[in-house]
């Protein structure tokens, strides 16, 4: 009996802490989303009114669209570029370890630090980007990157990709270690060129790493907050707002805790659906 109980005893404290810091706040958020509450006075139950209001809230719709843009940018750009750098850094050339460390360096920084760095880089007057464009004679391409509603979201995505691409690279580097050298050598013997070896031997072997990279990037894009908050606060006029940022503004700036919680619930359900799809995919593979 002691032998059977011991593993659960080791898991008891971590599981208790997980319930306190994760499960309970999630349940509490669901409860608050059905109320009208300013965080100080007594809660008033209003049913699904907050969710009805979300449907007609253009700023929430804009935040949702921006999150979709983040998702597309993270998947379409960070995955291929991460794979490219992984294959490049997997080669043995002079100084490859130094270059690998330099590419990986942004992963050592938080999004808050990265947001501050890129705020300096994208400054309209003293920023490196506009200064470089002026230096090479392309001053007409210089933009107010963080104050133009049409391009601000794309500027934020570009800044976030500086950290996200190395993350994808690390996942693919780990996946490349599982590629059978015998299969690659057999393909060479059969006369396959570099592109054929990549598409028919290496890429299929990277499928598990690809699934993980896509899933993680989608989840990261949906929970984007810190870099948006540091660089633009969601402005100008909510043009760069994402769901997490809009939730924060509604809950802690406008003191609409119930409405902010409803935004958080929608964000959680969307994120959880992708996590659930990933878990289903993993369980199917284990059954095989």
HELIX and SHEET records of a PDB file:
HELIX    1   1 UNK A    2  UNK A   18  1                                  17    
HELIX    2   2 UNK A   19  UNK A   23  3                                   5    
HELIX    3   3 UNK A   24  UNK A   32  1                                   9    
HELIX    4   4 UNK A   49  UNK A   55  1                                   7    
HELIX    5   5 UNK A   58  UNK A   73  1                                  16    
HELIX    6   6 UNK A   74  UNK A   78  3                                   5    
HELIX    7   7 UNK A   79  UNK A   89  1                                  11    
HELIX    8   8 UNK A   96  UNK A  104  1                                   9    
HELIX    9   9 UNK A  105  UNK A  108  5                                   4    
HELIX   10  10 UNK A  111  UNK A  121  1                                  11    
HELIX   11  11 UNK A  128  UNK A  135  1                                   8    
HELIX   12  12 UNK A  139  UNK A  141  5                                   3    
HELIX   13  13 UNK A  152  UNK A  176  1                                  25    
HELIX   14  14 UNK A  181  UNK A  189  1                                   9    
HELIX   15  15 UNK A  194  UNK A  197  1                                   4    
HELIX   16  16 UNK A  198  UNK A  202  3                                   5    
HELIX   17  17 UNK A  203  UNK A  205  1                                   3    
HELIX   18  18 UNK A  207  UNK A  222  1                                  16    
HELIX   19  19 UNK A  226  UNK A  231  1                                   6    
HELIX   20  20 UNK A  243  UNK A  248  1                                   6    
HELIX   21  21 UNK A  249  UNK A  253  3                                   5    
HELIX   22  22 UNK A  257  UNK A  287  1                                  31    
SHEET    1   A 2 UNK A  35  UNK A  36  0                                        
SHEET    2   A 2 UNK A  44  UNK A  45 -1                                        
END                                                                             
